[in-house]
C-alpha cells in the first residue's frame, strides 16, 4: 500500500533535491553515477577529493556546477566538462588522467 509522505518527509525530500553543495571527500567512493547530476540540477559545488574514484559517469548532466574538486583519486579519463559552462574551479590534481 502506498502512502503519502508526511509534511516533514516531504520537506526533507525538497531540501535534499534543492541541495547545491555536496562534500563527499574521504568517503571511500570508487565511482560516481550521473544520478547525482540528474537528481540535483542546481548543484554548484561537488567535492569528491581523496577517494578511490576511477570513473565519473555522464558529467554532461546538470549544467549549474561551478566548483568541482576531484583531486587525489584514480581517474584516468575526464569527460563531459565541456558542457559545464559555469565551471569556474576544477582541481583534478594527483590523478592519472590521460584523456580529457
LINHUVEN-V518784 format. One record per backbone hydrogen bond with DSSP energy under -0.5 kcal/mol. NH is the residue of the N-H (numbers start at 1). CO is the residue of the C=O. E is the energy in kcal/mol with one decimal. If there is no record, write none. Layout:
NH CO E
NH CO E
//
This chain:
10 6 -2.7
11 7 -2.5
12 8 -2.0
13 9 -2.2
14 10 -2.4
15 11 -2.4
16 12 -2.3
17 13 -2.3
18 14 -1.6
19 16 -1.1
22 45 -2.4
24 22 -0.7
24 47 -2.9
26 49 -1.8
27 24 -0.8
32 55 -1.6
36 33 -1.3
37 34 -1.1
38 34 -2.2
39 35 -3.3
40 36 -0.6
43 40 -2.0
44 20 -2.9
45 20 -2.1
46 67 -2.3
47 22 -2.7
48 46 -0.7
48 69 -3.4
50 71 -2.1
51 72 -0.7
52 29 -2.7
54 30 -2.7
55 30 -0.8
57 32 -2.6
61 58 -1.4
65 62 -0.7
66 44 -2.7
67 44 -2.6
68 89 -2.6
69 46 -2.6
70 68 -0.6
70 91 -3.0
71 91 -0.5
72 93 -2.2
73 94 -0.5
74 53 -2.3
76 54 -0.7
78 99 -2.7
83 80 -1.2
84 81 -1.5
85 83 -1.8
87 84 -1.5
88 66 -3.1
89 66 -2.3
91 68 -2.2
92 90 -0.6
96 75 -1.6
98 76 -3.0
99 76 -1.6
//
